[in-house]
Amino acid sequence: MVKYINREFKTALNKLKFPDSWFWARYTINPYSGCEHACVYCDARSNRYYLQEIQDFENEVIIKTDIDKKLDLRIKRARTLLPDVVAMGGVNDSYQQIEKKAENTMKILKVFFKYKFPVCISTKSNLIIRDLELFEKIATNTWCAIGFSITTMDEELARFLEPFSSTPEERLEALKIIKKKAPNVQVGINFMPIIPFLCDTNKNLDKVIRKSSEAGAEFVLFSGLTLRDSQKDFFIKKLKKSNYKDAVQPLLDLYNGKKENWQEYYMRLNKKLLNLCKKYNLQVRMKRWIPKDYRKWNYKISELLLNKEYKDSLEGKSDSSMKWAGLNLNNLEESILDVYKRGEMPKLRNFNSKIIKFITPYLNRSKDLNLKKGLDKFL
Ligand code: SF4
């Protein structure tokens, strides 16, 4: 039995120093603390989130009281809070069971709609379709992306890994419904975490990506498993007691670098995933929300740089200056077009000659009407 606790929190919205290039989020919000989905691999159990210190993560769920009122006040009072993408569902699922009754997520979404903030949600629950009209309104107003997290199509394995969430088939059904009834919402699959020796068979990789494509997903974001401190201890303990205990030693060997290099493993896996996404016509990045103010070109060029860096990194050609140039550009307080016109691009952080050479053709096209076409073609 999950214990529910009502508690008031001082802050509602967290602002990130840089957006992430997965969900393009600039803010995060958690309607609850703790998650009754109780996935055995959940990274929220790692020490960096301090959640284990304040509660029994999956058996005690804290309902943040009046979170929508706090959020409303925060946005209304903060003059410097520009609308930008808010990610929901980082260290808990916004559509876990208690949402049916508490409706914190729905109340928060109404506030974001009111203030024209774009929203990105990750979930493993089909309860999300309850709010599809709201999503469509947000998407029409600004931008809305929904990613269903799926790590395996094997029902038995999914029941062990994610005991209290909707089944993978139910998640795909929910995606289909959103795609049909809320056509302006960007939908996709977060294929993560892909657990070595459990979810990385060719059969599973193909099935998850094929089924995602058949359901109407536009993107598949994929990533491996983190194995950190208390998250690792919990997961390995559960695995040892399960029908999947044979995976324990190979998994530990892989992460300890005994049998093969961890990076080499993921390089091989990424190659397979890239090929499957190509085969089933799926993007490996979601399309970014682009503001209409001075940030417009900063965000477009940032998306260009971060997507390129990501795709290069999948092939082992990581370029940290490209990544940092892309990230820092989000904090520029004027348009990059103005900087370009003044010939001051080398003054921008991490903008070396290689990066300037790469983006200049796109900036030049900004003088033409064809500009958007040029960028979209590349992305
Ligand atoms: S749904 Fe997400 S936050 Fe909740 S337990 Fe599973 S992985 Fe953790």
Residues whose N, C-alpha, C, O or C-beta is under 5 A from the ligand:
A	BS01	SF4	C35 H37 A38 C39 C42 A44 G90 V91 N92 D93 K124
